[in-house]
Amino acid sequence: MEKVFREPVHDFIHVENKVIYDLINTAEFQRLRRIKQLGTTSAVFHGAEHSRFTHCMGVYHIAKTITDHFSLHYPLEWNPDENLVTQCAALLHDVGHGAYSHTFEGLFDTDHEAVTRQIITSAETEVNAVLRRVSPDFPEKVASVIAHEYPNPQVVQLISSQIDADRMDYLLRDSYYTGAVYGQFDLTRILHVIRPVPDGIAFAINGVHAVEDYVVSRYQMYQQVYFHPASRSMEVLLKNLLARAKDLYPKHRDYFTMTSMRLIPFFEQEHSLQDYLALDDGVMNTYFQAWMTCQDPILSDLANAYINRHLLKSIQFNEATEMDLDVLRQLVDEAGYDARYYTGIHSNFDLPYDFYRPNAKSPRTQIEIIQKDGSLYELSELSPIVSSLTGTIHGNRRFYFPKAMLENETFTDHIKNDSFCPIK
Ligand code: ZN
């Protein structure tokens, strides 16, 4: 069989294996069409409406291109029996993501990685039934690749390392859909120079600049797109909105049965896998729209702010200014906004690249470059640009508050005197 999917980032995605095609057609995988890849980022980059489905298809495509290339050109270093498990892990690596995952997880104690594992290994899912057709232990194998526990490091590194199929796809895809062109890099070149080596994967020296450019693109996408203060503002709003709903639930159950019952298991703190899978962006947004007209002034105001994009404003703070946040919260309270629901802290930090540090908390698998004589060098030894990013952490912490506080002189004086970074 062959099925061809057309899409803008990779042009044509070919599916030749019935297992992959059947996985795509499961309810759990189709659900990813209804979850946005970048959550609240589309409130800033309005083109970024693409779904997790498109990303997972792209990761599969990159993994398939690499495993086909390895099978053809490196029969001694690569075992083609690993092709299917690599491609399945690529396709399913994000299958457990939920609606607005990052915000939702903090409040309702869910974990998309655990759910991914459950969808793959639990006998109740369609995904599991398809995988079991390959062999009874195949679901466990696929899950162990995603958990970094699979014995072959080549397979693990293709799915998860500092230059893997996942990152290569999301950088290109998010760049395409946001319009932020600095996320682009030369994927075709990278797929030509990637090679299997006994301990994992490496890149031929003549592709070092393509790999370097990929690392720089990654750094720029984090700073410009993923850490944008306005999409973080939407995340803080969303978190506060859901927190308010969760706090109201025990006393005002009627607010939460108006449209759909699907959040109830999470308020009750007793949910099944099927409850989790029944949530998507549409379900959540329907709740938010209904809450806009409910009796609780805070819930309805926050829902209105979220749906109509009335952003909270923010300042960047550091250790020196952190202690003043309590004063700011108090001023927010005094101005009539309950600071528990109208302020928030959002932290974003990223380490663009690092070499292997055996004593680190989570040591990174470094990017290896193969010289003509076969010797391996770590990327930052060969690239001055990557060297300047290596081991450096970039990001900030921001304090969010209602826009109206900018009219409050005591508040603005306080911000000025304490030399917080500029308001966004
Ligand atoms: Zn991913």
Residues whose N, C-alpha, C, O or C-beta is under 5 A from the ligand:
A	BS01	ZN	D94 D166
